[in-house]
């Protein structure tokens, strides 16, 4: 007799109904297990999506893919240089580095045998790389005052130079150093303050925060120029990443209550320590998730002439209105993931001048996660088919757009057509609520954007170009935890834009930022000629000076 007759009385007796309930429960369990596995992999697993195509093929009972030497897809690709034995860099250090010579001469130059004076017949030179630790110095500006003893015209002296921070301590070089350390090297301000204290300079984090705000105020026009340069291009990569931002008004109210509120030049909340239930702690709803939108252009994979650049724009949320405003004047192909805000942009623009090219890496990631959790043979075959497309891309990377397009039409297009038919066939066999079916529907729903690369040799298969530029943001975010205010988020976007764009163009960001700040502050460059300070123009000007 059942323990709970009331519960079993309502159970269906139809076998078909019970079987359907069982299948639904199994599908639900599989979905939950997939979610748990995804969480575990995100927390403890490796982030790289490496697959062994040969092993997957053997698992499916297929022949391993041909080696690159026998693969027609890459037969004509430029061969990679053969592995060279490890070489030592002694004697091959850059010529521009300062040489400090230390001569180890004989104290007694008399011959040990006959005691006659020996003559120098040569020398042995050994070069080692040395370092001089960063050292602070004080720049003293002296302005002599002059007066005529026979006249009463007053005192005469040179006009005081303008500074980025009037009456402040830092030079433009130190401002550039602080910006580069935080947004280029991932050193939060409290670590920089500790490093300065080791040289006897006691500075509070709030002071460094104020310096960053003032420096970014000067650099804001340069950020606008980089963003305008990107939006003028016909092909742009776009993506976004979260940036936790301190809830300003909540923090201000709690701080006033505790009497621990301080205000910087832009009214931002300082990260002063507060105790009690109003302390600013992560995970206690004291931050909101802002966003950094990244827009990048890089035509080097197809030998294009567009100068590479990346620009970041901060917003307080992820609403579709933000990318719509950023891309209001854009015309061309936008390479993106499946975020609905970009799709809304295309729907709202009835001129048809915005085309979305979706990312194959995002589709592959869905199958990879499923295969890592369940060893699904369908997911494994999907990964093999996508890997074949990437093998073709590896063979044509660096070639002209016309050659890329011809090889894609000849080799990739048939594989893509077969993949689409295969996905439709597999979808009909799967439970509608399974993760695998969801991944297939994602691919088919974005299929038109996924195949855009087949009709334009200038496009890439994925958005890895912009995702690589988001990685440095994640490194800094991991160390700094959050932006102190919306103004801090905007400063984050400005500084990172200029630093990453300089790096993409082979420019030393700190030297460039120092020179830009000095020229802007001194008035050597007008607002109409700021384009001459963009990284690529600055680089070419410096090369011309060295060649002259």
C-alpha positions as CSV (number, residue, x, y, z in Angstrom):
1,X,0.0,0.0,0.0
2,X,1.5,3.4,-1.0
3,X,2.6,5.7,1.7
4,X,0.9,8.7,0.0
5,X,-2.3,7.5,-1.6
6,X,-3.4,11.1,-2.2
7,X,-0.3,11.7,-4.3
8,X,-0.5,8.6,-6.5
9,X,-4.2,8.9,-7.1
10,X,-3.6,11.7,-9.6
11,X,-0.8,9.9,-11.5
12,X,-1.7,9.1,-15.1
13,X,-2.1,5.5,-16.1
14,X,-1.5,6.0,-19.8
15,X,1.8,4.5,-20.9
16,X,2.3,7.2,-23.6
17,X,1.8,10.0,-21.1
18,X,4.2,8.4,-18.6
19,X,6.8,7.9,-21.3
20,X,6.4,11.6,-22.4
21,X,6.8,12.7,-18.7
22,X,9.9,10.5,-18.3
23,X,11.5,12.0,-21.5
24,X,10.7,15.5,-20.3
25,X,12.2,14.8,-16.9
26,X,15.3,13.3,-18.5
27,X,15.7,16.3,-20.8
28,X,15.3,18.6,-17.8
29,X,18.0,16.6,-15.9
30,X,20.3,16.7,-18.9
31,X,19.8,20.5,-19.2
32,X,20.6,21.0,-15.5
33,X,23.6,18.8,-15.7
34,X,24.9,20.9,-18.6
35,X,24.4,24.1,-16.6
36,X,26.3,22.6,-13.7
37,X,29.1,21.5,-16.0
38,X,29.3,24.9,-17.6
39,X,29.6,26.6,-14.2
40,X,32.4,24.1,-13.2
41,X,34.2,24.7,-16.4
42,X,33.9,28.5,-16.1
43,X,35.2,28.3,-12.5
44,X,37.9,25.6,-12.7
45,X,38.3,24.6,-16.3
46,X,40.6,25.9,-19.0
47,X,39.2,28.7,-21.2
48,X,40.9,27.6,-24.4
49,X,38.6,25.7,-26.7
50,X,41.2,23.3,-28.0
51,X,40.0,20.2,-29.9
52,X,41.9,17.3,-31.4
53,X,40.3,16.8,-34.8
54,X,42.0,13.5,-35.3
55,X,40.8,12.1,-32.0
56,X,37.2,13.3,-32.6
57,X,37.3,11.7,-36.0
58,X,38.4,8.4,-34.5
59,X,35.7,8.6,-31.9
60,X,33.1,8.9,-34.6
61,X,34.6,6.1,-36.6
62,X,35.8,8.4,-39.4
63,X,39.2,8.7,-41.1
64,X,41.4,11.4,-39.5
65,X,41.6,14.6,-41.4
66,X,44.5,14.9,-43.8
67,X,47.7,16.4,-42.6
68,X,48.5,19.9,-43.7
69,X,51.0,18.6,-46.2
70,X,48.3,16.6,-48.0
71,X,45.4,18.9,-47.4
72,X,44.4,20.8,-50.6
73,X,42.8,23.5,-48.5
74,X,46.2,24.6,-47.2
75,X,48.5,23.2,-49.9
76,X,49.2,26.6,-51.4
77,X,49.4,28.4,-48.0
78,X,52.6,30.0,-47.0
79,X,54.7,27.4,-45.1
80,X,55.5,28.2,-41.5
81,X,59.2,28.5,-40.8
82,X,60.8,25.4,-39.5
83,X,61.5,25.2,-35.8
84,X,64.9,26.8,-35.1
85,X,67.2,25.8,-32.2
86,X,67.1,28.1,-29.3
87,X,69.4,31.1,-29.9
88,X,70.9,33.3,-27.2
89,X,70.5,37.0,-27.5
90,X,73.9,38.0,-26.3
91,X,75.4,40.5,-28.7
92,X,72.1,41.1,-30.5
93,X,70.6,43.6,-28.1
94,X,68.9,46.7,-29.7
95,X,71.3,49.4,-30.8
96,X,69.3,52.3,-29.3
97,X,69.9,51.1,-25.7
98,X,72.6,52.9,-23.7
99,X,75.9,51.0,-23.3
100,X,77.7,51.3,-20.0
101,X,81.1,49.8,-20.5
102,X,83.0,48.2,-17.6
103,X,86.6,47.4,-18.6
104,X,88.3,44.6,-16.8
105,X,92.0,45.3,-17.5
106,X,95.1,43.6,-16.2
107,X,96.6,45.3,-13.2
108,X,100.1,44.2,-14.3
109,X,100.8,44.4,-18.0
110,X,104.2,42.9,-17.8
111,X,104.9,39.5,-19.5
112,X,104.9,36.7,-17.0
113,X,107.9,35.1,-18.8
114,X,110.3,38.0,-19.7
115,X,108.6,40.9,-17.9
116,X,108.6,43.0,-21.0
117,X,105.6,45.3,-21.6
118,X,102.7,43.5,-23.3
119,X,100.8,45.1,-26.2
120,X,97.0,45.0,-26.6
121,X,96.1,42.8,-29.5
122,X,92.3,42.6,-29.2
123,X,89.4,42.4,-26.7
124,X,86.4,40.2,-25.8
125,X,83.1,42.0,-25.4
126,X,80.1,40.5,-23.6
127,X,76.7,42.3,-23.5
128,X,74.1,41.7,-20.8
129,X,70.8,43.3,-20.4
130,X,70.6,45.5,-17.3
131,X,67.8,47.5,-15.7
132,X,67.7,50.8,-13.9
133,X,64.6,50.8,-11.7
134,X,62.1,53.6,-12.3
135,X,63.3,56.6,-10.3
136,X,61.3,59.7,-9.5
137,X,62.9,63.0,-9.9
138,X,61.8,66.6,-9.2
139,X,61.6,69.0,-12.1
140,X,62.4,72.5,-10.9
141,X,61.2,75.4,-13.1
142,X,63.1,78.6,-12.3
143,X,61.9,81.9,-13.7
144,X,64.3,84.7,-12.8
145,X,62.7,88.1,-12.2
146,X,64.2,91.3,-13.6
147,X,63.7,94.9,-12.8
148,X,65.3,98.2,-13.9
149,X,66.7,100.3,-11.1
150,X,66.2,103.5,-13.2
151,X,62.6,102.8,-14.2
152,X,59.3,102.0,-12.6
153,X,57.9,99.6,-15.1
154,X,57.8,96.8,-12.6
155,X,59.2,93.2,-12.6
156,X,59.7,91.2,-15.8
157,X,60.0,87.5,-16.1
158,X,59.0,84.6,-18.4
159,X,55.4,83.5,-18.3
160,X,54.8,80.4,-16.3
161,X,54.2,77.3,-18.4
162,X,50.8,75.7,-18.5
163,X,50.4,72.3,-16.7
164,X,47.9,69.5,-17.2
165,X,46.9,69.9,-13.5
166,X,47.3,73.6,-12.6
167,X,49.2,73.8,-9.3
168,X,49.5,70.0,-9.1
169,X,52.5,67.8,-8.5
170,X,52.6,65.5,-11.6
171,X,54.3,66.3,-14.9
172,X,52.7,65.1,-18.1
173,X,55.1,62.2,-18.1
174,X,54.0,61.1,-14.6
175,X,50.3,61.3,-15.7
176,X,51.1,59.1,-18.7
177,X,52.9,56.7,-16.4
178,X,49.9,56.3,-14.1
179,X,47.5,55.8,-17.0
180,X,49.7,53.2,-18.6
181,X,50.3,51.4,-15.4
182,X,46.6,51.0,-14.6
183,X,45.0,50.6,-18.0
184,X,47.9,49.1,-19.9
185,X,49.6,46.9,-17.3
186,X,46.7,46.2,-15.0
187,X,48.1,47.8,-11.9
188,X,45.3,49.2,-9.7
189,X,45.9,52.5,-8.0
190,X,46.5,51.1,-4.5
191,X,49.4,49.1,-5.9
192,X,50.8,52.2,-7.6
193,X,50.5,54.1,-4.4
194,X,52.4,51.4,-2.6
195,X,55.2,51.5,-5.2
196,X,55.4,55.3,-4.9
197,X,55.6,55.0,-1.1
198,X,58.8,52.9,-1.4
199,X,60.5,55.9,-2.8
200,X,59.2,58.1,0.0
201,X,56.2,59.7,-1.9
202,X,53.1,59.3,0.2
203,X,50.0,59.7,-2.1
204,X,46.5,58.6,-1.5
205,X,44.5,56.7,-4.0
206,X,42.1,59.6,-4.3
207,X,44.9,61.8,-5.5
208,X,45.9,59.3,-8.2
209,X,42.2,59.0,-9.1
210,X,42.1,62.8,-9.5
211,X,45.2,62.7,-11.7
212,X,43.5,60.1,-14.0
213,X,40.4,62.2,-14.3
214,X,42.4,65.3,-15.2
215,X,44.6,63.4,-17.7
216,X,41.6,61.8,-19.4
217,X,39.9,65.2,-19.7
218,X,42.8,66.4,-21.9
219,X,42.7,63.1,-23.9
220,X,39.0,63.0,-24.5
221,X,39.3,64.7,-28.0
222,X,41.9,62.1,-29.0
223,X,39.4,59.3,-28.0
224,X,36.8,61.0,-30.2
225,X,39.2,61.0,-33.2
226,X,40.0,57.3,-32.8
227,X,36.3,56.5,-32.6
228,X,35.5,58.6,-35.7
229,X,38.3,56.9,-37.6
230,X,36.7,53.5,-36.9
231,X,33.2,54.5,-37.7
232,X,34.4,55.8,-41.2
233,X,35.4,52.2,-42.1
234,X,33.2,49.8,-44.0
235,X,33.9,46.8,-41.8
236,X,33.9,47.1,-38.0
237,X,34.1,44.5,-35.2
238,X,31.9,45.1,-32.2
239,X,31.5,43.5,-28.8
240,X,31.0,44.4,-25.2
241,X,32.2,43.4,-21.8
242,X,30.8,44.0,-18.3
243,X,32.4,46.7,-16.1
244,X,31.1,46.8,-12.5
245,X,30.5,50.4,-11.4
246,X,29.9,51.7,-8.0
247,X,26.3,52.7,-7.3
248,X,27.1,56.4,-6.8
249,X,23.9,57.6,-5.1
250,X,23.5,54.6,-2.8
251,X,27.1,54.9,-1.8
252,X,26.9,58.6,-1.3
253,X,23.8,58.3,0.9
254,X,25.4,55.6,3.1
255,X,28.7,57.5,3.3
256,X,27.0,60.7,4.4
257,X,25.3,58.7,7.1
258,X,28.6,57.5,8.3
259,X,30.4,60.8,7.8
260,X,33.0,59.2,5.5
261,X,32.2,60.9,2.1
262,X,34.8,62.8,0.1
263,X,34.4,64.3,-3.3
264,X,36.9,64.6,-6.1
265,X,36.8,67.1,-8.9
266,X,34.0,65.3,-10.7
267,X,32.0,64.4,-7.6
268,X,32.9,60.7,-7.7
269,X,32.8,58.5,-4.6
270,X,36.2,57.7,-3.3
271,X,37.0,54.2,-2.2
272,X,37.5,55.2,1.4
273,X,37.2,52.3,3.9
274,X,33.8,52.0,5.6
275,X,32.8,49.5,8.2
276,X,29.4,48.2,9.2
277,X,26.5,47.0,7.2
278,X,27.0,49.9,4.8
279,X,30.5,48.9,3.7
280,X,31.1,48.8,0.0
281,X,31.6,45.1,-0.6
282,X,31.3,43.1,-3.8
283,X,28.3,40.9,-3.9
284,X,26.2,43.1,-1.7
285,X,24.5,45.2,-4.4
286,X,26.8,48.1,-4.1
287,X,27.8,48.0,-7.8
288,X,25.8,47.8,-10.9
289,X,27.0,46.2,-14.1
290,X,28.0,48.8,-16.6
291,X,29.3,48.0,-20.0
292,X,32.4,48.8,-22.1
293,X,31.5,48.6,-25.8
294,X,34.5,47.8,-28.0
295,X,34.7,48.7,-31.7
296,X,37.7,47.6,-33.7
297,X,39.0,47.7,-37.2
298,X,42.0,45.7,-38.4
299,X,42.5,44.9,-42.1
300,X,45.9,43.3,-41.8
301,X,44.6,39.7,-42.3
302,X,43.8,40.6,-45.9
303,X,46.6,43.1,-46.6
304,X,44.2,46.0,-46.3
305,X,45.5,49.6,-45.9
306,X,43.2,50.7,-43.1
307,X,45.2,51.6,-40.0
308,X,44.2,49.3,-37.0
309,X,42.4,50.9,-34.1
310,X,40.1,50.0,-31.2
311,X,37.8,52.3,-29.3
312,X,35.8,51.7,-26.1
313,X,32.7,53.5,-25.0
314,X,31.2,53.2,-21.5
315,X,27.5,52.9,-20.7
316,X,25.7,52.3,-17.5
317,X,23.7,49.3,-18.8
318,X,23.4,47.0,-21.8
319,X,20.4,48.4,-23.5
320,X,20.2,48.3,-27.2
321,X,20.0,52.1,-27.4
322,X,23.7,52.4,-26.6
323,X,25.2,50.6,-29.6
324,X,22.5,52.3,-31.7
325,X,23.8,55.7,-30.7
326,X,27.4,54.7,-31.1
327,X,26.8,53.4,-34.6
328,X,24.3,56.0,-35.8
329,X,26.5,57.1,-38.6
330,X,28.0,53.7,-39.5
331,X,27.5,52.2,-43.0
332,X,28.9,48.8,-43.8
333,X,29.4,45.3,-42.4
334,X,29.3,44.9,-38.6
335,X,31.0,41.7,-37.3
336,X,29.3,40.8,-34.1
337,X,28.0,38.0,-31.8
338,X,24.3,37.2,-31.4
339,X,23.4,40.1,-29.0
340,X,19.9,41.4,-29.7
341,X,21.0,45.0,-29.6
342,X,22.9,44.7,-32.8
343,X,19.9,43.0,-34.5
344,X,17.7,45.9,-33.3
345,X,20.2,48.3,-34.9
346,X,19.7,46.6,-38.2
347,X,15.9,46.6,-37.8
348,X,15.7,50.2,-36.9
349,X,17.9,51.3,-39.8
350,X,15.5,50.9,-42.7
351,X,18.2,52.1,-45.2
352,X,19.6,48.6,-45.4
353,X,23.2,50.0,-45.1
354,X,24.1,47.9,-42.0
355,X,24.8,44.2,-42.6
356,X,25.5,41.9,-39.7
357,X,28.1,39.2,-40.1
358,X,27.9,36.8,-37.2
359,X,30.7,34.9,-35.4
360,X,31.5,31.3,-36.0
361,X,33.5,31.1,-32.8
362,X,30.3,31.7,-30.8
363,X,28.5,28.9,-32.6
364,X,31.5,26.6,-32.1
365,X,31.6,27.4,-28.4
366,X,28.1,26.1,-27.9
367,X,29.0,22.7,-29.4
368,X,32.3,22.6,-27.6
369,X,30.6,23.1,-24.2
370,X,28.1,20.4,-25.0
371,X,30.8,17.9,-26.1
372,X,32.9,18.7,-23.1
373,X,30.0,17.9,-20.8
374,X,28.3,14.9,-22.6
375,X,30.8,13.6,-25.2
376,X,27.9,13.9,-27.7
377,X,28.8,12.5,-31.1
378,X,26.6,15.1,-32.8
379,X,28.4,17.9,-31.1
380,X,31.7,16.2,-32.0
381,X,30.8,16.0,-35.7
382,X,29.7,19.7,-35.6
383,X,33.1,20.6,-34.2
384,X,34.9,18.6,-36.9
385,X,32.9,20.3,-39.7
386,X,33.6,23.8,-38.3
387,X,37.3,22.9,-37.8
388,X,37.5,22.1,-41.5
389,X,36.4,25.7,-42.3
390,X,39.0,27.1,-39.9
391,X,41.7,25.0,-41.5
392,X,40.9,26.7,-44.8
393,X,41.0,30.1,-43.1
394,X,44.4,29.3,-41.7
395,X,45.7,28.7,-45.2
396,X,44.4,32.0,-46.7
397,X,45.2,34.3,-43.8
398,X,47.4,37.1,-44.9
399,X,46.4,36.9,-48.6
400,X,44.7,39.5,-50.7
401,X,40.9,39.8,-50.4
402,X,40.4,38.5,-54.0
403,X,42.4,35.4,-53.3
404,X,40.6,34.8,-50.1
405,X,37.2,35.1,-51.7
406,X,38.1,32.7,-54.6
407,X,39.3,30.0,-52.2
408,X,36.3,30.4,-50.0
409,X,34.0,30.0,-52.9
410,X,35.8,27.0,-54.1
411,X,36.5,25.2,-50.8
412,X,34.5,26.7,-47.9
413,X,31.1,27.2,-49.7
414,X,30.5,23.5,-50.3
415,X,31.3,22.6,-46.7
416,X,29.0,25.3,-45.4
417,X,26.1,24.0,-47.6
418,X,26.7,20.5,-46.3
419,X,26.8,21.7,-42.8
420,X,23.5,23.6,-43.1
421,X,21.7,20.5,-44.5
422,X,23.3,18.3,-41.8
423,X,22.1,20.7,-39.0
424,X,18.5,20.6,-40.3
425,X,18.7,16.8,-40.4
426,X,20.0,16.5,-36.8
427,X,17.5,19.0,-35.5
428,X,14.6,16.8,-36.5
429,X,16.1,13.9,-34.5
430,X,16.6,15.8,-31.2
431,X,14.3,16.7,-28.4
432,X,13.2,20.3,-28.7
433,X,14.3,21.2,-25.2
434,X,17.8,19.8,-25.3
435,X,20.9,22.0,-25.2
436,X,22.1,20.4,-28.5
437,X,18.9,21.4,-30.3
438,X,19.2,24.9,-28.8
439,X,22.7,25.2,-30.2
440,X,21.6,24.0,-33.7
441,X,18.7,26.5,-33.6
442,X,21.1,29.3,-32.7
443,X,23.2,28.5,-35.8
444,X,20.3,28.2,-38.2
445,X,18.7,31.4,-36.8
446,X,21.9,33.3,-37.5
447,X,22.8,31.4,-40.7
448,X,22.5,34.4,-43.1
449,X,25.0,36.4,-41.0
450,X,27.3,33.4,-40.6
451,X,27.7,32.9,-44.3
452,X,28.5,36.6,-45.1
453,X,32.2,35.8,-45.1
454,X,31.7,33.6,-48.2
455,X,30.8,36.7,-50.3
456,X,33.5,39.1,-49.1
457,X,37.1,38.3,-48.8
458,X,37.7,41.2,-46.5
459,X,35.6,39.7,-43.7
460,X,36.7,37.3,-41.0
461,X,34.9,34.2,-39.8
462,X,34.7,35.3,-36.2
463,X,35.0,38.3,-33.9
464,X,38.3,37.3,-32.4
465,X,39.8,40.6,-33.5
466,X,37.8,42.6,-31.0
467,X,37.7,39.8,-28.4
468,X,41.5,40.0,-28.2
469,X,41.2,43.7,-27.4
470,X,38.7,43.0,-24.6
471,X,41.1,40.6,-22.9
472,X,43.3,43.5,-21.5
473,X,40.1,45.1,-20.1
474,X,39.4,41.9,-18.2
475,X,42.9,41.8,-16.8
476,X,42.6,45.3,-15.4
477,X,39.0,44.6,-14.2
478,X,40.2,41.6,-12.3
479,X,42.7,43.7,-10.4
480,X,40.7,46.9,-9.9
481,X,37.4,45.1,-9.3
482,X,35.2,48.0,-10.3
483,X,35.0,51.6,-11.6
484,X,34.4,54.2,-8.9
485,X,31.7,56.1,-10.8
486,X,30.3,56.5,-14.2
487,X,33.0,59.2,-14.8
488,X,35.5,56.5,-13.8
489,X,34.0,54.2,-16.4
490,X,34.3,56.9,-19.1
491,X,38.0,57.5,-18.1
492,X,38.5,53.7,-18.3
493,X,37.2,53.8,-21.9
494,X,39.3,56.8,-22.9
495,X,42.6,55.6,-21.5
496,X,42.2,52.0,-22.8
497,X,41.2,53.2,-26.3
498,X,44.4,55.3,-26.7
499,X,46.7,52.7,-25.1
500,X,45.4,49.7,-27.1
501,X,45.3,51.7,-30.4
502,X,49.0,52.8,-29.9
503,X,50.0,49.2,-29.3
504,X,48.2,48.0,-32.4
505,X,50.2,50.5,-34.4
506,X,53.6,49.6,-32.9
507,X,53.8,52.8,-30.8
508,X,55.1,52.9,-27.2
509,X,52.0,54.1,-25.4
510,X,53.7,55.9,-22.6
511,X,56.1,57.9,-24.8
512,X,53.2,58.8,-27.1
513,X,50.8,59.8,-24.3
514,X,53.6,61.9,-22.7
515,X,54.2,63.8,-25.9
516,X,50.5,64.2,-26.7
517,X,49.8,65.7,-23.3
518,X,52.8,68.0,-23.4
519,X,51.8,69.3,-26.9
520,X,48.2,69.8,-25.9
521,X,48.9,71.5,-22.6
522,X,51.6,73.8,-24.1
523,X,49.3,74.8,-27.0
524,X,51.8,73.6,-29.6
525,X,49.0,71.9,-31.4
526,X,45.5,73.4,-32.1
527,X,42.2,71.6,-31.8
528,X,42.0,71.5,-35.6
529,X,45.3,69.7,-36.0
530,X,44.9,67.0,-33.3
531,X,44.8,64.4,-36.0
532,X,48.5,64.9,-36.4
533,X,48.9,63.4,-32.9
534,X,47.1,60.1,-33.7
535,X,49.4,57.1,-33.1
536,X,50.1,56.3,-36.8
537,X,50.7,60.0,-37.7
538,X,52.9,60.5,-34.6
539,X,54.9,57.3,-35.4
540,X,55.5,58.4,-39.0
541,X,56.6,61.9,-37.9
542,X,59.1,60.4,-35.4
543,X,60.5,58.1,-38.1
544,X,60.9,61.1,-40.5
545,X,62.7,63.0,-37.8
546,X,65.2,60.1,-37.2
547,X,65.7,59.7,-40.9
548,X,66.4,63.4,-41.4
